[in-house]
């Protein structure tokens, strides 16, 4: 200590509790008294006053400081939002900006709908971090597979299922047209393209 210290020795440091304010922490008078006390101490020691609050108290303290006169000592206060609530606010901003982009539907494939709402507004921090990491990983996998031509596992099976589903839908439409024509509900004189539609549909099915 003596090797790195310059100037007069400041003396032994002490750590002690500051006076307690016998009021509710959310009371505006309590917050104002705290801000004033800290500003007075900062002025005495010629330092910048810095205070950290959680989200509800931060909002009230900021309101008090903003409503003070320009020459008030409270204007020198540096108000900080706590780390956890800063993270919650950041995650909530992502959910707000990305709303209606399909992120909710994607997350509902993993989480329950109620959990997704908490993820998007930043309340469920741990789940939100995991959810955004999963989405980021999935997007990077898709981009990488498209750039380098790498097949994503399971993609072929999904594509085949989609093709089979489309074929089944085509055959169903052809069968409906044929049934309506056979029962006399529609006639070729009213719509000359019906038989051509059936023919083209069946040819497409056979060629595929």
Buried (B, 14 or more C-beta within 10 A) or exposed (E): EEEEEEEEEEEEEEEEEEEEBEEEEEEEEBBBBBBBBBBEEBEEEEEEBEBEBEEEBBEBBBEBBEEBEEEBBBEEBEBEBBEEBEBBEEBBEBBEEBEEEEBBEBBEEBBEEEBBBBBBBBBBBEBBEBBBEBBEEEEEEEEEBEEEEEEEEEEEEEEEEEEEEEEEEBEEEBEEBBEEBEEEEBEEEEEEEBEEEBEEBBEEEEEE
